[in-house]
Amino acid sequence: MARFIPGKIDTLLALRSNGRLLIGRERITLLEAVIEHGSITKAAEIAGFSYKTAWDAVNAINNLLPRPAFVTHTGGPRGGGAEATEEGRRLIQTFRLLEEKLSKITNAIVEEGLPRDEDLLFWGLAMKLSVSNAFHSKIVEIMRSSINAEILLSIGQNCEIMSEMSIATANELLLKPGKSAVALINSASITLFPGGELPNNMISNKLPGTVISWTEGEHDTEIMVDIGDTKTLAAKIPKESANDLRLEAGLKVWATFSASQVILACD
């Protein structure tokens, strides 16, 4: 016998990373406000977000897309602003369309009911990733040895990183040049060095960047690094190491991490 659900089911779409929201209704609403007002500061005020939360939303979405959803401009009569790209407008349109379609499905559930209470569990599922950095990437090249495979990935116009995995895993994922994937990098696996000369170590990935902001915790400091092409990287390092860097906005750094710490997710 079907179990009928009183009232209305509110359909929520969300993609989360390390417990933090990447794309969801509130952030889409925030981005729509950026389009309307041309200012992240004004959009954050209207949407009820802090200025930092608004910037985190824009940075996370830009990292996840092959091309930036929003670009910012400095200077001007109002001290700079922000505008949506074609990619950003398409993201909003697609999200709203999918949300509308899912709403029709849930409304049908309200009308027809569910045969078993357990089926409700499927509507409470959400995907959570245990990493802070998620980048849309494209496979450039695959180098295979007898045991491992090294995968060269493009995550931006002039930004490439390396991922390493077993041959068996690479075969299971059906990896090949040109295939798209999401590259996941844990912030705690990233080490920062002062800018200048390239770090003299054997680490596979060494990205030049600029410190944007940082947040101090009890033992660690999370540092946001601009790595170019509207991409940002979050690095969580011990507080002592952060103090040694003498952090300031605009500080040039090298972000390094092992290829084995780059996890790939793909269809």
C-alpha positions as MATLAB code, in Angstrom:
seq = 'MARFIPGKIDTLLALRSNGRLLIGRERITLLEAVIEHGSITKAAEIAGFSYKTAWDAVNAINNLLPRPAFVTHTGGPRGGGAEATEEGRRLIQTFRLLEEKLSKITNAIVEEGLPRDEDLLFWGLAMKLSVSNAFHSKIVEIMRSSINAEILLSIGQNCEIMSEMSIATANELLLKPGKSAVALINSASITLFPGGELPNNMISNKLPGTVISWTEGEHDTEIMVDIGDTKTLAAKIPKESANDLRLEAGLKVWATFSASQVILACD';
ca = [
       0.000    0.000    0.000;
       1.361    3.419   -0.918;
       2.287    5.846    1.846;
       0.963    9.319    1.024;
       3.054   12.296    2.067;
       1.141   15.337    3.301;
       2.108   18.812    2.126;
       4.818   19.646   -0.367;
       8.299   18.198   -0.820;
      10.953   20.860   -1.365;
      13.579   19.602   -3.811;
      17.113   20.684   -2.967;
      20.125   20.182   -5.229;
      23.561   20.345   -3.637;
      27.168   19.407   -4.316;
      29.380   19.476   -1.232;
      33.131   19.266   -0.652;
      34.610   18.612    2.788;
      31.215   19.408    4.294;
      31.107   22.766    2.505;
      28.580   23.670   -0.134;
      29.832   24.129   -3.702;
      26.625   24.526   -5.696;
      23.130   24.793   -4.269;
      20.032   26.968   -4.328;
      21.372   29.659   -1.990;
      24.597   30.039   -3.938;
      22.744   30.153   -7.248;
      20.595   32.910   -5.746;
      23.766   34.710   -4.674;
      25.202   34.460   -8.188;
      21.953   35.768   -9.657;
      22.298   38.771   -7.332;
      25.850   39.316   -8.614;
      24.450   39.479  -12.155;
      21.743   41.938  -11.122;
      23.963   44.308   -9.131;
      27.398   43.748  -10.679;
      28.964   43.576   -7.231;
      29.866   40.649   -4.974;
      29.675   42.947   -1.930;
      26.114   44.039   -2.754;
      25.047   40.498   -3.683;
      26.375   39.142   -0.367;
      24.456   41.819    1.541;
      21.195   41.011   -0.254;
      21.614   37.230    0.047;
      22.541   37.452    3.733;
      26.091   36.102    3.274;
      29.337   37.444    4.639;
      31.755   38.920    2.107;
      34.144   35.943    2.622;
      31.337   33.397    2.156;
      30.338   35.067   -1.097;
      33.920   34.953   -2.391;
      34.256   31.289   -1.316;
      31.139   30.499   -3.365;
      32.460   32.195   -6.494;
      35.931   30.630   -6.149;
      34.569   27.116   -5.569;
      32.292   27.289   -8.612;
      35.042   28.729  -10.821;
      37.332   25.857   -9.792;
      34.739   23.248  -10.648;
      33.906   24.556  -14.129;
      36.107   24.241  -17.238;
      35.761   28.006  -17.736;
      35.084   30.650  -15.068;
      31.484   31.405  -14.192;
      32.297   34.881  -12.926;
      35.096   37.381  -13.450;
      35.951   40.375  -11.292;
      37.282   43.793  -12.190;
      39.286   46.160  -10.013;
      39.110   49.945  -10.080;
      36.391   52.010  -11.663;
      34.010   54.596  -10.146;
      32.527   52.026   -7.725;
      35.820   50.372   -6.814;
      35.474   47.372   -9.113;
      32.753   44.837   -9.723;
      31.849   41.376  -10.963;
      30.063   39.968  -13.960;
      28.819   36.564  -15.058;
      30.354   34.860  -18.053;
      28.382   32.844  -20.567;
      29.415   29.743  -18.598;
      28.016   31.246  -15.383;
      24.702   32.165  -16.951;
      24.430   28.669  -18.421;
      25.129   27.163  -14.987;
      22.312   29.180  -13.413;
      19.895   28.383  -16.232;
      20.706   24.656  -16.087;
      20.398   24.552  -12.297;
      17.006   26.258  -12.317;
      15.743   24.013  -15.115;
      16.880   20.839  -13.320;
      15.400   22.089  -10.056;
      12.074   22.673  -11.825;
      12.065   19.178  -13.329;
      12.906   17.542   -9.992;
      10.162   19.566   -8.359;
       7.661   18.007  -10.765;
       8.910   14.546   -9.783;
       8.554   15.241   -6.065;
       5.092   16.703   -6.574;
       4.136   13.462   -8.301;
       5.341   11.607   -5.198;
       3.065   13.746   -3.070;
       0.098   12.895   -5.300;
       0.812    9.182   -5.810;
       2.588    8.260   -2.568;
       5.382    5.724   -2.061;
       4.895    1.961   -1.712;
       7.435    1.684    1.120;
       8.657    4.036    3.840;
      12.241    2.997    3.064;
      12.002    4.682   -0.349;
      12.088    8.041    1.419;
      15.741    7.390    2.268;
      16.713    7.837   -1.362;
      15.493   11.451   -1.221;
      17.814   12.246    1.671;
      21.034   11.136   -0.012;
      23.772   13.717   -0.695;
      27.283   13.403   -2.071;
      30.074   14.585    0.217;
      33.738   14.708   -0.703;
      36.473   14.547    1.937;
      38.666   17.115    0.171;
      38.762   20.898   -0.011;
      39.825   21.350   -3.641;
      37.797   20.099   -6.602;
      38.852   21.079  -10.131;
      37.300   20.333  -13.484;
      40.135   18.831  -15.541;
      40.886   17.244  -18.887;
      43.344   14.399  -19.409;
      46.268   15.547  -21.571;
      48.503   12.488  -21.508;
      48.816    9.084  -19.792;
      52.258    7.607  -19.082;
      52.209    3.957  -18.066;
      54.887    1.882  -16.366;
      54.698   -1.780  -15.365;
      52.758   -0.933  -12.186;
      51.609    2.688  -12.117;
      50.113    5.251  -14.458;
      50.920    8.960  -14.381;
      48.101   11.134  -15.724;
      48.823   14.690  -16.887;
      45.772   16.910  -16.330;
      44.891   20.391  -17.509;
      42.924   22.338  -14.873;
      43.276   25.751  -16.475;
      44.543   27.588  -19.512;
      48.181   27.433  -18.415;
      47.934   25.108  -15.434;
      48.683   21.384  -15.451;
      48.982   18.881  -12.610;
      49.959   15.227  -12.356;
      47.976   12.368  -10.828;
      49.363    8.909  -10.097;
      47.484    5.651   -9.633;
      47.806    1.957  -10.305;
      47.440    0.619  -13.846;
      44.437   -1.395  -12.670;
      42.676    1.724  -11.369;
      43.421    3.683  -14.554;
      42.003    0.843  -16.655;
      38.923    0.586  -14.444;
      38.249    4.322  -14.890;
      38.677    3.951  -18.683;
      41.044    6.909  -18.707;
      42.183    8.306  -22.043;
      43.456   11.638  -23.406;
      40.658   14.154  -23.861;
      38.423   12.637  -21.182;
      37.059   14.993  -18.524;
      37.417   14.310  -14.809;
      37.210   16.055  -11.455;
      40.597   16.306   -9.744;
      40.345   16.216   -5.939;
      43.204   17.458   -3.736;
      43.122   17.437    0.055;
      44.199   20.815    1.443;
      46.272   19.119    4.162;
      48.451   17.425    1.522;
      49.681   20.773    0.142;
      52.935   22.415    1.239;
      53.658   26.098    0.593;
      57.097   27.571   -0.073;
      58.037   31.256   -0.432;
      58.048   32.495   -4.033;
      61.257   32.969   -5.958;
      63.265   29.941   -6.999;
      61.456   26.684   -7.763;
      61.549   24.349   -4.712;
      64.360   21.819   -5.080;
      62.500   18.636   -4.237;
      61.104   15.563   -6.000;
      57.425   16.495   -5.560;
      55.497   16.049   -8.824;
      53.275   19.122   -8.632;
      54.673   22.626   -8.124;
      52.259   25.468   -8.827;
      53.178   29.159   -8.581;
      50.537   31.289   -6.914;
      49.645   34.364   -4.913;
      48.191   34.419   -1.404;
      44.661   35.870   -1.378;
      43.568   35.343    2.224;
      44.006   33.052    5.214;
      42.069   31.835    8.241;
      43.841   30.851   11.450;
      42.671   27.892   13.498;
      43.893   26.522   16.810;
      46.654   24.425   15.233;
      46.445   25.010   11.476;
      46.056   27.898    9.058;
      43.998   27.600    5.872;
      45.452   29.703    3.077;
      43.699   30.573   -0.188;
      46.102   30.793   -3.124;
      45.332   32.244   -6.555;
      46.933   29.880   -9.106;
      45.744   31.781  -12.183;
      42.931   31.450  -14.722;
      40.378   32.266  -11.962;
      41.407   29.094  -10.072;
      42.124   29.037   -6.350;
      43.775   26.401   -4.172;
      43.129   25.921   -0.455;
      46.156   24.796    1.573;
      45.948   23.813    5.249;
      49.368   24.000    6.880;
      50.622   24.004   10.500;
      50.409   27.382   12.217;
      54.187   27.518   12.715;
      54.780   27.015    8.984;
      52.275   29.770    8.192;
      54.106   32.124   10.574;
      57.393   31.320    8.839;
      55.867   32.424    5.525;
      55.085   35.882    6.964;
      51.711   35.880    5.282;
      50.383   38.929    3.497;
      47.977   39.458    0.627;
      49.863   39.281   -2.656;
      52.687   37.108   -1.275;
      54.161   34.898   -4.009;
      54.337   31.210   -3.080;
      54.846   27.768   -4.556;
      52.136   25.187   -3.778;
      53.514   21.645   -3.930;
      51.795   18.287   -3.574;
      52.412   14.694   -4.595;
      50.789   13.170   -7.684;
      49.510   10.338   -5.481;
      47.433   12.904   -3.553;
      45.466   13.874   -6.673;
      42.336   11.708   -6.817;
      40.289   11.519   -9.997;
      36.508   11.182  -10.210;
      34.941   10.592  -13.605;
      31.980    8.977  -15.326;
];
